[in-house]
């Protein structure tokens, strides 16, 4: 048995505490965070409002009328597993349709040149992988997906765009992600999905959550337009 090192603890404002377990993103680190968050959810301390897992940390938000920073930090630390039992969670794979290239993926050619691949090879590699949602952040519903092939890793744009269409699929370094809403952004855009990843009236409002398994299915422009007209996103 190998004891799990205690995470670094830091305060996030007055009503939250962050526990960081590593400096580098990896599948093993993500599984550890998932395991710890599950342990906390199974026996939530008094005053705990929410646990938010991230790529190398998790944050506990609390009610200051029911507990204190010191109490919540101590309670969360006591709930962390004392041994590392990393087991892969086998959630169903969520297949997301993506129209690659053209007006929906205006940076596909730049990515292919950077990687020394053809656009078709970039599409094949990107759509052949299985990804895990490491965290949802930046904006409501934006999934940071781990597991992308290093062969298509591409730096973010030097100059971010002021407006990116919702559903745009991008590459930022060694990660891929999907813009759920129109927003500024600097990721390399290689395609777009017609699915709505964030709808405030939906329960839950976000399509993807941390821990979900995701893959991409290439579709033609005609199918993109048909799915976009259907408006609603399928339940998963």
N, C-alpha and C positions, 0 to 999 in steps of 0.2 A: 504494500500500500504506500502510495506517495502522497504526502500532504499537499493540499492545494494552497499555494502562497496567498496570503491575504491581499486583496486589492488595495490600490491607493485610494484614499477617501478625500474628497474635496467638497466644499460647500458650493451650491449653485443658488445664489440669492439667499433669501431668508427662509424659504420654505421647501428646499430640496437639497438632496445630497447625492453626489455622483461617485460611483465606485468603478474605477478603471483597473482592468485586469491585464492589459497588455498595451504595447505601443504600435504593434504591427497587426494588420488585419489578416486573419487566416480562418480556415474552416474550423480548426480545432478551438480557436478562441471564441468564435461565434457559438459553437455547440456548448462551450462552458457557460457563456452568458445566458443562453437559452435554458440550461439546466438550473442555474441560479435563480433566474426570474421565475421559473416554475416552482421552485422551492418556496420563494417568497409569496407567490400567489396562493400556494396551498395553505399557508399559515400566515396571513398578513398581520403585521404588528398593529397595535392600536394606533389610530390616527393616520395610517397609510392611505393616501388618496389614489396613487397611481404608480406603476412601475413602467419605465420607458427604456427598453433595451436598445443599445446602439451597437456600432461595429466593434468597439473594444471596451465598452463600458455599459453600465445601466444606471439610470437615475431614479431615485425614489422621491416622489412628491408627498408632502404630508400636511395635515391640518394642524396649524399652530395652536388651536384651542384645545387639542386633545393630546398633543405630545410636543417634544422639543427636538431640536437638531441632534443633540447628544443622544437622546433616547432612541430616535429613529435610526441613527447610524449604528448604534450598538445592537439594536434589534435586528436590523438587516444583516449585519455581519454574523450574528449568531445563527442565522438561517442558512448561510452559505454552506454548501456541502464541504466536508473535510477531506474528501478524496475525489480525485478526478475520474469520473466515470462518463467519458464522452461517448454518447450513443447517437447515431443519426436518427433524426425524426423523419419518418416516411409519410409526410403529408401527400395528398394527391397532387399531381403536377397540374398547374394551371397553364393551359396553352393559350398564348396571346397572339392573335393574328397581326401581322405587320406587313405593310406595303413598303418595300425597300427602294431606295434610290429615287431618281426623278425629282419632282417638286416636293415629295414627302421625305426625301433623304438627301438634302442638297450637299452634304459633306461626304457622301459615300466615296466619290472619286478621290477626294483629298485623303481619306483614310486609306484607301487602297494604295495610293502612291506612297504614303508614309510607311506602310507595311510591306511594300514590294509585292503586292498581290493584285489580282484582278478584282473588280467590283463583285463579280460572281463568287469568287473565292471568299471574300469578306462576308457576303450574305450567307454562304454555306456554313462557314465557321460559326458565325453569330447565331444562326438558327439551328445549329446542331447541338449546342450546349444545353446543359441543365443548370439553372441558376438558383441561388437561395437569396431571399430578401434579407439582407443583413440589418437594415433599418429603414424606417420611413421618416423622412424629414425634409428640410429645406423649404418645403411647402406642403400643405395637406395632400397626402396620398403619393408623394414622390418616393418610389422604391429605389434604394441603392442595392444593386444586384451583384453578388459575388459569384465567382466561378467562371468568369470570362477567360477565354484563351488568350495567353500572352501574345499570340501571333497577330492579334488585331488591336492590341493596346495602343492607344494614340493620345498624346497630350491634349488638353483642352485648348480651345481657340485662344490666341493671344488677345483678341478683342471680342468680348462677349457680345451677343446680339441683344438688342433691346426688346425684342418680341419673338417668342417661339410658340408655334401652334400647340394646343393641347394634344396629347397623345404622341408627341414626337419621341422617338427612341434615339438615345444618344450614347456616345462613348466618351468617358472622361478618365483618361489614364488607364488603369487596369480594371475599371468597373464599367458597367452599362446600367442605364436607368431610363425611366419614362417620365416625361413632363406631364403631369395630370391636368394642369391649367395653363392658359396662356401666361407667359412670364418672360423676363429676361433670362439669359443663360449662356454659358460658354462651352457646353459639351458639343462634340462633333455629332451632327444629326445624320443618321444613316437610314431612317425609316420613320413610319408613323402607324400607330394603331387606331382604329376607329372606336375602340372601347373607351368608356369614360371611367377613369381610375378613381375619380373623386366626385361624389354627388351628395351634397349636404342632406338631401331628403331621404337617402338610402340608409338602411340599417344593416351593418355598419356603413358609414359614409365612404370608407376607403375600400377599394377592391382587394388590395394586397396588404398583408401585415407581416411583421418580422417573423421569419421562420418559414414562410411559404416557399414552395418549389415552383419554378417558372420555366417555361420553354417558349420559343417563338416559332410561329408558323408563317412562312412567306405567303403572301397573297397578291393577286393582281389588282390593278387600279379599279377594275369593275367590281370586284368583291369588296374592296375597301368602301366604295361609294354605296354599295347595297347595305353593308353592315352599318355604315354611318347613318343611313336613312332610318334604320330600325331604332335608333336612339338609345334604347334600353340596353344595358349590359347584362349578359347572362349571369345567373347565380352560380357561385362556385363553392 
